């Protein structure tokens, strides 16, 4: 499996067999200054209907859009959408959010979307085992570094990939990734936007992989 960070909460995830999944494609503007999403995919997951996460029309290739809770099977892959919230007021401030989990090449991937609150035990149980966790860490609109660390502890992933943090191309009033990395062990900062993963080579202890945005 290859995971490429396009920017913000948008990733291109490609299976060994060539199935392409894009998560939370963004619209450019309003503080999001990454390049336009111009990739083809078979599936697009959308955690919520804010413009910086729901620009499925930008994705080429007539993908199937998965944007509701529940289980939907596309290309033989079960996408499990788990309801959550964009804030700590049960959606009263920013609405709802969908956590998406799916298994690809024998590895369980979980994209938390714009999760805005600590995970309850029931939600963590519904998510289940996670190999690769895509987690927002910037705060303000989502969970911050401290809560993100607790979410990672609760889910116990083998690989943690931070997302939704401030960069030179994101003008949102959120924190950079360093707040989340501070004091952490097993951090790998890559000078690339893409990394490859295989089930038999997952780290035995949780590893944080920081990617460079591609766009």
ZIUR-V684404 format. One record per residue. N is the residue number from 1. OMEGA is omega in radians with two decimals (999 if undefined). Layout:
n: <N | N>
omega: <OMEGA | OMEGA>
This chain:
n: <1 | 2 | 3 | 4 | 5 | 6 | 7 | 8 | 9 | 10 | 11 | 12 | 13 | 14 | 15 | 16 | 17 | 18 | 19 | 20 | 21 | 22 | 23 | 24 | 25 | 26 | 27 | 28 | 29 | 30 | 31 | 32 | 33 | 34 | 35 | 36 | 37 | 38 | 39 | 40 | 41 | 42 | 43 | 44 | 45 | 46 | 47 | 48 | 49 | 50 | 51 | 52 | 53 | 54 | 55 | 56 | 57 | 58 | 59 | 60 | 61 | 62 | 63 | 64 | 65 | 66 | 67 | 68 | 69 | 70 | 71 | 72 | 73 | 74 | 75 | 76 | 77 | 78 | 79 | 80 | 81 | 82 | 83 | 84 | 85 | 86 | 87 | 88 | 89 | 90 | 91 | 92 | 93 | 94 | 95 | 96 | 97 | 98 | 99 | 100 | 101 | 102 | 103 | 104 | 105 | 106 | 107 | 108 | 109 | 110 | 111 | 112 | 113 | 114 | 115 | 116 | 117 | 118 | 119 | 120 | 121 | 122 | 123 | 124 | 125 | 126 | 127 | 128 | 129 | 130 | 131 | 132 | 133 | 134 | 135 | 136 | 137 | 138 | 139 | 140 | 141 | 142 | 143 | 144 | 145 | 146 | 147 | 148 | 149 | 150 | 151 | 152 | 153 | 154 | 155 | 156 | 157 | 158 | 159 | 160 | 161 | 162 | 163 | 164 | 165 | 166 | 167 | 168 | 169 | 170 | 171 | 172 | 173 | 174 | 175 | 176 | 177 | 178 | 179 | 180 | 181 | 182 | 183 | 184 | 185 | 186 | 187 | 188 | 189 | 190 | 191 | 192 | 193 | 194 | 195 | 196 | 197 | 198 | 199 | 200 | 201 | 202 | 203 | 204 | 205 | 206 | 207 | 208 | 209 | 210 | 211 | 212 | 213 | 214 | 215>
omega: <3.04 | 3.10 | -3.12 | 3.12 | 3.11 | 3.13 | 3.10 | 3.08 | -3.04 | 3.10 | 2.91 | -3.12 | -3.04 | -3.14 | 3.11 | 3.13 | 3.06 | 3.04 | -3.05 | -3.12 | 3.03 | 3.13 | 2.97 | 3.10 | -3.02 | 2.91 | 3.07 | 3.13 | 3.11 | -3.12 | 3.07 | -3.05 | 3.01 | 3.08 | -3.13 | 3.04 | -3.10 | -3.13 | 3.01 | 3.12 | 3.03 | -3.07 | 3.00 | 3.02 | -3.11 | -3.07 | 3.10 | -2.94 | 2.98 | -3.00 | -3.14 | 3.13 | -2.91 | -3.08 | -3.09 | -3.11 | 3.13 | -3.06 | -3.12 | 3.02 | 3.13 | -3.12 | 2.96 | -3.13 | 3.12 | -3.01 | 3.10 | 3.08 | -3.12 | -3.12 | 3.07 | -3.11 | 3.12 | 3.14 | 3.13 | -3.12 | 3.09 | 3.08 | -3.11 | 3.11 | -3.07 | -3.10 | 3.07 | -3.06 | -3.12 | -3.06 | -3.13 | -3.14 | -3.13 | 3.10 | -3.08 | -3.11 | -3.03 | 3.09 | -3.05 | -3.13 | 3.10 | 3.01 | 3.13 | 3.09 | 3.09 | -3.14 | -3.11 | -3.13 | 3.09 | -3.13 | -3.13 | -3.13 | 3.10 | 3.08 | -3.00 | -3.13 | 3.11 | 3.10 | -3.05 | -3.08 | 3.05 | 3.12 | 2.97 | -3.12 | -3.12 | 3.12 | 3.10 | 3.11 | 3.12 | 3.07 | 3.10 | -3.09 | -3.13 | 3.02 | -3.10 | -3.07 | 3.05 | -2.89 | 3.04 | -3.07 | -2.97 | -3.12 | 3.13 | 3.09 | -3.08 | 3.01 | 3.14 | -3.06 | -3.09 | 3.13 | 3.11 | 3.12 | 3.12 | 3.09 | 3.11 | 3.10 | -3.10 | -3.05 | 3.07 | 3.14 | 3.07 | 3.12 | 3.11 | 3.10 | 3.13 | 3.10 | 3.04 | 3.05 | -3.06 | 3.02 | 3.10 | -3.13 | 3.06 | -3.09 | 3.13 | 3.13 | -3.11 | -3.10 | 3.02 | -3.06 | -3.04 | 3.09 | -3.14 | -3.07 | -3.02 | 3.10 | -3.12 | 3.05 | 3.05 | 3.09 | 3.11 | 3.10 | -3.13 | 3.05 | -3.10 | 3.14 | -3.02 | 3.06 | 3.11 | -3.13 | 3.04 | -3.04 | -3.07 | 3.13 | 3.07 | -3.13 | 3.13 | 3.05 | -3.08 | 3.14 | 3.07 | 3.14 | 3.13 | -3.14 | 3.00 | -3.14 | -3.08 | -3.00 | 999>
